[in-house]
């Protein structure tokens, strides 16, 4: 006769061997002393009424927002029913029930175990995200140590999506609050970055709530920012400029008079933003605030500044095939989105080797930014990511001395850039920034730039001259057409393309360039969220894009190899063969109906 106690003992022994019964964990067996958890389970009885408890509930002191629940059954035939609604009889059905109740306030890893022998044990695992109510397949059929579960959990794309959307929602509500408090748009990102820097100081974190006057709290915040900057190995001339950028904190009327608002602001940023940064390392968090805070102001687009979406900065790293020895240069780095993604990729490849990690941070991340306020965000972004040694320079990337210093001292071999887009006739053209980046790269290095499609289509004037000059000195490897609404979140309607060059190798006569048509990245527009990957399509699409580029695949309607000159249009649309294989009667009828509806509504 099946004995569930045997299954429980096997699981208990495995949990013990994995360290769950050591200090720092709470393991509850068929009961729970945690009142919050107990309350959630008050109606979780598998019989439909009253309380119900799984065999094991596990909570780590350090990560109390995540719970592991385990339900056991002795008979492997009672592992999972077809309908998953026989809660009393089947392990999977039961654990999903408990997790559905707990996930109202927690993220939950739900584990179903069946079998009376360790050798025949069946294990199914699921992830429930807080407030979502859906069970998601998770990991394989093996019980793991808590650190392994936690790492898989925080690196799960679905978890990142949830946290990222929560962060975006917070940026919007925070923007509204700062607007009501009359804090200028141009100062909002600086204020957030300053608070995040100060919160890295344990003394400030423990004491900011104890100040009785707002003016004293503002002074303490500025002092702590200054101290953190000085401890980050930043040159003294840079520190003076950074301190000036943050000086408004001690003169702003709201920050120096409204103590309750100021204290709550710091507390909320610690909870909502700092926690995101700790969980999802190497993400351009400040860039997201910058986009939100200035999306309704004129000053960012008036300067042609369009920050690159995070999924595109990560795409660049894969297209460039980064390795741990690469030196990345962004000559118009903005808030360092490309550099942070590059650092993340190389750190992953370093596999935790401290010497390599230190070298990456101190010698292999190079950025140049012209504008003082954005430069401050760039440097603070690096400090927040525990990297005060990155070589982020304030100045003109076209300065000959700067070009020579970077080329000779750092020897960059990968160039990333999203240059300021030319708005007025007198603005510096995008191709000039690409040329400047290429000038600083070593021979045969790769340069990837995202620029307006109008540059690729140019067939006259200065743009044509730049295209000629680039081909005379460098190789045009590829051009890909990007989604039309890629920059929707920045309230910018520019259509863009990505160009990939090989530095200091003149474009050979007869060489064909690869053109890709990458119009669908899986992101959709959702009200109050912007353009998001709500259906989790991006990773699959990205992998397909990267492989098609690396293999130079030619697919009708998707990509083509074509020999071009400066006088030609550099885009896939001009040369692609149409793929008629997908055409059918239903598609034809659908298009005709849409056309007739459009005509009716507009005439």
Secondary structure, DSSP 8 states (H G I E B T S, - for coil): ---HHHHHHHHHHHHHHTTTTSTTEEEESSS---HHHHHHTTT--TTSSS----SEEEEESTTTTEEEEEEEES-GGGS--SSS--TTT-HHHHHHHHHHHHTTTSEEEEEEEE-SSGGG-EEEEEEE-TTT---EE-S-SS---HHHHHHHHHT-HHHHHHHHHHHHHHHHHHHHHHHHTT--HHHHHHHHHHHHHHTTSHHHHHHGGG-SSHHHHHHHHHHHHHHHHHTTT--HHHHHHHHHHHGGGGT-HHHHH-HHHHHHHHHHHIIIIIHHHHHS-S--HHHHHHHHHHTTSSHHHHTT-----HHHHHHHHHHTT--TT--EEETT-TTTHHHHHHHHHHHHHHTT-HHHHHHHHHHSEEEEE-SHHHHHHHHHHHHHTT---SEEEES-TT-HHHHHHIIIII---EEEE------STTS--HHHHHHHHHHHS-TT-EEEEEEEHHHHH--SHHHHHHHHHHHHHSEEEEEEE--TTTTGGGT----EEEEEEETT----TT--EEEEE----S-EEETTTEEE-TTS-HHHHHHHHHHHHHTT---TTTEEEE---TTS--SGGGT-----TT--HHHHHHHHHHHHHHHHHH-
